[in-house]
Amino acid sequence: MAKKFSQLRAGMSAQALAKSQQKAKALLGEMPLQELRLARGLSQQSLAEALQVQQPAVAKLEKRTDMYLSTLRHHIRAMGGELDIIARFPDGEVRIKSFSDTD
């Protein structure tokens, strides 16, 4: 018989619980566009309306592995967010401002 997640979590050690929470936080910190849209509670149709495109265009965009930054920025804005480009180096991070907003 299947157990409820709350029961499983209650039986976890403090160390296992901390590790689980850390992994969950890491997974929530990065996700594909489709999962991000779903996490924001948006359907492809509602996002298509915000972008003023047809629903199949949203489905196609979510499957792409390569796109213009302006396209990605527009998509993220339609979900209510802002896109930042960050370069990470061993000695720190730099926010790239070269991709100015032309909208």
N, C-alpha and C positions, 0 to 999 in steps of 0.2 A: 504494500500500500504506500502511496506517495505521501511524503510529509510536507507540511507547509514550510516555506522558507523561513518564517519567523521561528519555527521550532528548531530547524537546523542551525540557525544563527545563534539561538539561545544556548545550544550545546557546544558552541565553538569556544576554544580557549581565547584568552585576551590577545595572545600573540597571533593566532590564526585570524581573528576578527580584524585586527589592525592591518595585517597583510592583505586581507580581502578588501577592506575599505581603501587601501592605498592603490590596489590594482583597479578597483572600480573607478576611482578618481582619475587615474591615468587613461583608462579607456574612454571616459567621458570628455577628456581633454582633446581628443582627436577622433574624428569620424568622417566618413564619406558624406558628400552633399545630401544624398538621399536620407541618411540617418539623421543628419542635422535638421533637414526639413521636417522629418517626422517628430524629432525631439521638440521642435518649435510648435508642433501641433498643426502643421499646415499640410493640406493635400496638394497633389500636383496641380489640380484644377485651380485652387485658390491662389497658388503661387503664379500660375500662368496668367491669371487675371491681373495680379499685381504687376507682372512683367509686361502685360499687354501682348502676350503671345498665346498660341494654342497649346493645350496640354501635352501633345506629343513632343513639342520643342523642349519642355521641361524634362520629360523622360529621357530624351536624347542627351541633353546637357548633363544630367546626373550620371550618365554612363561614360562620358568623355574622360580621358586621362590627360588631355592637353587642351588648353583654351587660353584665350587672351585674358590678361589681368582685368581689363575693363569689363569683360563679360562676367567674370567671377565676382568683381566688385558690385556690378548691377544686381546679380543674383543674390548676393549676401544682403545688400540693401533692401531688396524686396522682402527678405525675411526679417527685416528690422535690425540688422547688424551693420557693422563697419568692417572693412577689410584692411588689415595692416600687414605689411611685408617686413619680416624680421630676418636678418642674417645672423646666424649663431656661429661664434668662433670660440676656440678654447679659452680665450681671455675675455670674453664678453659678448654681448648682443648689440646689434645696431639696427635701428628702424630705418628702412630704405624709403626716402622721400622722392626719389627720381620719378616714380610713377605717379605724377600729379593727376589729380582728378580733373578731367576735362568736361564733366557734365555741367 
